[in-house]
Each structure stands twice: as structure tokens, then as C-alpha cells.
Amino acid sequence: MARSEAARTALLDAAERLFVQSGISHVSDRKVAEAAGNTNHSAVGYYFGGREGLLRALLTRHLSSLEEPRRVMFERSDSLLDDVRALVVPVTDALAELPQPTWRARFVSQAMHDPVTTGLLYDMAAEAPTATLIIRSVVSRLGHLPREIVRGRATLMSHIVMSACADMEERAARDGEPPQWQAAGDFLCDSIAGMLTAPVSRRPGTSGESGGDEESLPQPDRDVPPAGRAATRSAGPRRPPAARE
């Protein structure tokens, strides 16, 4: 690894850990540089152009590690469960490959709720094109359910995955036991597929066809990072895997 690339990776690793430990908004660029062993306190600006560039690089590192495994799995998908597995398994597999202790799941989970990084995730949909296709496919397979219910459930998928993985990562750090990521991936896939296909309950007083107050459900335009914004707006006809390239 070139010296500059090693310095860049050290800054990313230090930032990921510090953001988890102290919160994204409470860690200065100077502290990141110091934790990375870099004597240049302006190293974040030098390598990333500033805080936004650092955050974007962290998110890109995560998203880029998922793209190819998702594409390969999705090309073989012929069911809703296969779609879900194509979305989830690359995440847990990527976490399993990281050296212990890991911070990635907790950082991404935190980023999904931080105003600055959430905005970046919305803008980075092009860096997760397969995730967009998978979510669109999931929506198209659930045409028998009310549209707003499907959109709300599709919105929950990323939150469920990253929240569960962040909890596992935190527990592993606390207890010193390595996470069982493969088992976690299988469990999450089955659970999410069950959630997506669950019957729709109607309490007395709710409207029948519209599913009640749509504003009370998770809203893709506000809540889905990244790529879900585009993916859940239109179910569209599902194309066969061979036609997706």
C-alpha cells in the first residue's frame, strides 16, 4: 500500500472509531488526525477536502464493498427471499471480513440518523445502484398489498439490518465474543421476508383500502438512505435478471 493510501486508510479507520465512541458531531478533524498518528493536524483537509469529504469517503468505503456481492446475488434471484438475501447477506459478510473489533455497523447506523450524513446518503444513490434495483424488485413482488404498506415496509429494511448489526457489534465489543455474522444474516433475511409479507391488520376506524393515515407510516422520501428514495417511488414491472445490465 502506498504511503499516501496508508495515511488515508488510517484516517478513515480512526474517524470511524471516534465517531462511534463520541458521536459524529463531537469529534474534530484534528482529533481524527491525532488518533490516526498523523502529525499534520490538517490531514483531514489535505486528504479529503474537509469534514464532508471524510464522511463521504467513509460511506463510499461501506457502499462500494457491498455493490459487487449484491449484483452477483441479485442476478440469481428468483424470489422475494432471494431479493432480501441479496440486500442483507453482503452486509453481514462484509462485517465478518473486518478485523476485530469492528466499528462499521455502529458508524453506518449512526450515520443513518445524523442530519448531515443522512443528506449525504441521499445524494449517493448512484454509488449503490444494485440496492436500488433490489428494493424496486421487492416492491414489485408485493403488488397484492396496499402500496403505502409496501413502501413503508421497504423503508424499514435498511434500518432493521443496520440497527441489528450495530447491536451485535456493540455486544461483541462489550463481551469479547466474536459476532456470528453468517447466522445473523440468515436470521435477518428470514425475519425481513416475514415482515414484508405479513398480513395487514385493520383496527376499527381505519380506512379499508388506503391503509389508514399514510403520513403515520415511514416515508421513503424522508427515511430511506441510500437509493431507497428512488427505488420505492415506483414498483414498475420486474425485468428478468438477464435484462438488468
N, C-alpha and C positions, 0 to 999 in steps of 0.2 A: 504494500500500500504506500502510495506517495506520501511525502511528509505533510503536504497541504491537506490531502484527503484524510490522513490520520488525525490531524488537528480538527478538521471539520467534524469527523465522527465523534471525537472526544467531546466537542461542544454539544452535539446533539444528545449524546448519552447523559452528560451532566445536566443539561436542561430538562430532559425527560424525568430524571430522578428528582431534581429540585422542584419542578412543577408539581409533582405528585406529593412531595413532602410538605411543601409550603403554600401551594396554590399558584396558578399561573400569574396572577396579577401582583403577587407579593415577592417575586424573585427578580432582581435586577440583572441586566446584561453583564455587569461587572462581576456579580456573584457567580454567574454561569461560567465566565472565563476563568475565575479563580478555581472553581470546582473542577474544571477541565484541565487544570495545571498549566494554563496559558498565561504567561506574564504580561501579555498585551491585553489591558482591560477593555480595549475597544475591539476585541476579537470578533464579537458577535456582529458588529457593524462591518468589519472587514470581510468576513466570510459569507454573511447572509444579508447584508444591507440594513440590518436593524432587527427589531423585535418581530415585526410581521414576517419578515423573510425567514427568521428562525422557526417560527411557528409553522409556516407553510412547509418548510423543509422537513419538520418532524411529521406532519400529516402526510406529506408525499412519501416519506420513507415507509409509513404504515400502509398506505393505499397501494403503492407500487408492489409491495411484497405479496399482495392478495390477487392482483389482476390476472396473472397467467394461470395460477391454480384454479381460479374461478372460471376462466374461459374454458379450460380443459374439461372441468367437471360439468359445466353447463352445456357444452356440446354433446355430452352423452345423456343429458337429462330427458326423461320421458314421463315424468310425474311431478306432482306438487312436492312430494318429499325430496325428490332429486333436486328440484329447484332450491329448496331450503338448504339442503346439504351443500350445494354449490356456493351458497352465500355464507354459510356458517363454518363449515369444516376448514376452509383455508385460513380463517381467523385463528381457530384453536391450534391448527398445525403450525402456523407462523409463530404463535406464542410458545409452542413446545420447542421450537428450534432456538429460541433466545437463551443466552447464558443466564443462569440463576445468580442473584434474584432478578426478576423481571419487573419492569415499571410500565410497560407498554399499554396493557389493558387499562390500568388506572389513569394513565395520561389521556388516552383516547376517550374514556368515559367522562373524564373531567372536561375535555375539550368540547364534547357534545352539549355541555351545559354552560359553557363560558361564552358570553356575548361576542367577544372578538373572534374566537376560534370557530364558533358556530357560523359566523358570517363567512369565514374563510372556507369552511367545508361546503357551504352552498355554492361558492364560486369555483370549487374544484371538482365539479361533477364530471368534467371531461377526463379527469385522472382516474375515474372509476367507471368506465363505460360498461363493463360487464355487470357490475352491480345494478346499473340502470336496467339492463336487459332482463336480469333475473327478477327484479321486483315487478317489472312490467309483465313478465310471464306468469308470476304468481297471481297478480291481479286478474289476468285473463282466464286463469283456471278456476276462478271463484265467481263466475258470472251468475251463479244461482243465488248468490247472497246479495243483499242490498248494497248498492255501490258505496255509500258512505261508511258502511260497516267494513267493507273490504279495504277501503282506503285507510281507515283508522287502524285496522289490524296490521296492514302492511307497514304503516308508520312505526308501530311498536317493535318490529323485528330487530332493527339495529339497536334500539335501546335495551331490549331484553338481552341480546347477545353481549354487548359491551358491559352492561351492569353486572351480569352474572360472571363474566370473565374477570372483571375488576374485583369482585368479591372473592373469587378463588385466588387471585393473585395476592390480595391483601392477607387472606388466611394463610397462604403458603409462607409469606414473609413473616407472619406472626408466629406460626407453629414450627417453621423449619422443615416442613414436609413438601416435597415437590408436587405441584398440581398434576392431576391426572387429566391432561388436556384432551386426549382421544375420547375417553369416557364422557367428559364434559361436552364435547362436540356432538356425540351421538345423543346424549340426553337433551341438549338444546334443540337439535333438529326434530326429534320426536315431539317435544313439547310445543315448539313453534308450529309445526304442522297441525297438531291438535288444536291449538288456539285459532289458527286460520280457518279451519273447517268446522269449528264448534257451532252448534245451533244458535240462533239469535233469540234471546229472551225478550219478551214484551211485558212490561209491567202495566197494570191498569192505568189508563190516562195517557199513554204514549200513542202516537200516531202509528198506524199499521204499516204502510208501505215506505214511509220516509225514514223510519228508524228513529223517530224522536228528534230531539234537537241536535242537528249536525254540529253546531258550534261547540257542543259539550264534548265531542269526540276529538281525538288527536287530529290535527290538521297538517297534511303533508306540506303545504306551502310554508308553514311555520316551523314544523317539528322534525323534518327528516333530513339529516345530513349523512353523507352527501349523495347526490344523484337521485334520491327518492323523490325530490321535488318534481323532476321531470317525469319520472317513471310512473308515479301514481296518478297523474292527471288524466291519463287516457289508458284504458285497458288495451284497446287495439286488438286486432286479430293476431293470434300467435303464429309465427312462422316456424317452419321446421328448422332444427338446428343447423342443417347444411346451408341454409339461406341467410344465416346471420352475418357472415363475414363481410 
